[in-house]
Amino acid sequence: MAAANAWEVYDIFLDQVVAEGHSLGADDIRMGLMYSSYSPATSTDITWDVIDANELVTTHGYTILGVSMPCTVATTAGTLTFDSTTNPVWTASGGTLSARYAVLFNNTVTTNNLIAYSLLDSAPADVSATDGNTLTVTHSSAGIFTLTQT
C-alpha cells in the first residue's frame, strides 16, 4: 500500500478550473502510474501526452491510462475539496509492479488535461507490489486536495 504524499496541482488545472474546463464530478478522472524517470513540472506539464513516455507499460497488472476514479467535489466556505470514493488498486500479476508517482488526469477532454501528481514514497523510492500482491494508492481522509479562495 502506498499512502500518497501531498498532491501537487498542475498550473494548467488551476487555469482550467477558473475557465470551467473540467466537470470533476462527472468526467472520467483517471490515475496513472509513472516510473522514476518522470520529473514533474507543474508549470509546463499540461496534458497526458506530454508525460506519457514515463507511464508504466501494460504489464504485471498495470494497463496504460491507469484506472478510472469515481470523484467527488464539495464546496464549503470558499474551499473546494476534491476526493474519490475509492482508493485505486492494482494487483501485480506475472512479476513486480513498481511506480514512483501517481498522476491524476481528465480522460474526458480531448487533450487529457493533467490535474495533479503525488510522489508515492517520500524517500523518494519506487513503491512495489510483488506478484499476487496489490499496490493501493491511499488518499487522505480529508480528500485528495483542497483549493481555497483567498
N, C-alpha and C positions, 0 to 999 in steps of 0.2 A: 504494500500500500504506500502511496506517495501523498503526503499532505502538501498540497500546493502552497508555495510561498506566496507572498503578496502578488496580486495580479498587476501588471503594468499595462496601462491602457495606451494603445497607439493613438498618435495625434489625429490621424485621419478619422478615427472613430468619433472623437470629440467633435470634429468639424461636421461629420455626417449626422450626429445626433441633433445638433442645432438645426441642420437643414432637413430634418426628418427623413434621413436616408435609410433608417432601419425601423422595422416593426419587430422589436425584440421578443415580444410575447408570441408572435405568430410566424416569424421567419424561421428557416431551417438553420439554426445555430449549431455549429459543429465544433468538436475539439479534435485537433490533430496532434500528433506527437512528432517531435523533432530530435535529430541527432545532435551531438555535442558540436558539430560543425556550424550550427546556427549561431549567428551573432546578432541578437535583436537590436534593431534601430527604430525606436518609436517614432522618430520624425520622418524617416524615409521608407520604411516598410509600409506599404499601402494595401496591397492585395495578396491573396494566397499565391498567385502566380509568381510574385516577386521572391517568395521564400520557399516554394515547394521543392526546390532541389535539395533542401535539408530535411525533408519529411522522411520518416521511416518508409521503407518499401513494403509492398504487400508480401509479408512473410511472418512466420512464427506467431500468428494470431492477430496481426495488425493488417488493416486494409487501408489503402490510400484514401485520403479525405476523412480519415478518422471516424468518429461516431456522432450521430445527432444527439442533441441535448435538449430536453424539454425545459424551456426557460421561462422565468417569471420576472416581471418588473413591477416594483411598487414605489410609489412616491409619497413621502410624508415630510411635511415641514421643510420643503426645499431640498430634500435629499432623495435621489433616485437609487434604489437598491436593485442590482441585477443579480439573479440567482438561478439555480437549476434545481429541479425537483429530484434529480438523481445524480449520483457520482459516476462518471464514466468508468467502465471496466473493460479490460482486455484480458483474455485468457491465453497465455503462452502455449503454443502448440508446435511441436516438432523442433523446438530449440528455445533459446533465451530471447526474450523481448526486452530491449533496452532503449531508454529515451532520456534526454536531458531537459527538454522543455515541452510544455503543453501550450497550444495556441488555439484561441477561440476565433472563429471567423463566421461570416454570414454567407451561407451557401445559396441563399435565395436570390440575391442580387447577382447580375451577370458577372461582375468582376470579383466576386468572392472577397468582399472587403474584410480586412482584419479588424478585430475588436481588442483583444488583449492577449498577453502571454504570461506564463509563470515558469520560473525555474523550479524543477521538481525536487531538487536537493540543494540545500544551502552551502554544501561543501565548496564549489559545485562538483557534483559527480553524477554519473548516469544512475538512473533507477532501473532495476531489472526484475523481471519475473522469469523464473526457470520453467521449463516445460511442465505444463499441467497446473501451474500457479497463476494467480491473477495480478495484474497491475491495475490498481484503482487510484484515480485521482480524486482525493477527498477535499471538498470545498469547506471553507469556514462556515460555521453555523450562522454567522452574521450576514452571509451572502458572498457571492464571488467578488464583487466590488461595489462601492458606492460612489456616486458623484454628488457633490454638494454645491449648491448655489451660494455664491458669496456676494 
